[in-house]
């Protein structure tokens, strides 16, 4: 970033590392710098949303996620995380609609399972979890574990989270 302050990849990586390190103001600063350089890509707005969410600025996070989905309606993950933000606000029906638009099957099934749990539609949630497990157990153990955790099935959740650790699942 020092050598090339307009390098969006360096800014994105710096924002993510700051976020992981719980240096949230720094993460937001890098993300906003990235948006200033590239205002037509969805990535800077997802990074802004991630930082704003962690800072507790839910309305700003939601606005950033909406901007990201407007700029790239076919990008995977952003619809799912926007839905999870809505879910955290108690807006489960809206969350279900948001995650259902995610083109990435794994992210979509993960988000749908969580929204369906919140809506009390356990049979449908079970079907999403079963499909996610059948299709992605080797690559999405964290996602599967988080669904079990939300259902209160902690032994199963920790079993999947241990598996995520062994798989070096980036979401862990």
Secondary structure by P-SEA (a helix, b strand, c coil): cccccccaaaaaaaaaaaaaacaaaaaaaaaaaaaaaccccaaaaaaaaaaaaaacaaaaaaaaaaaaaaacccccaaaaaaaaaaaaacaaaaaaaaaaacccaaaaaaaaaaaaaaacaaaaaaaaaaaaaaccccccaaaaaaaaaaacaaaaaaaaaaaaaaaccccc
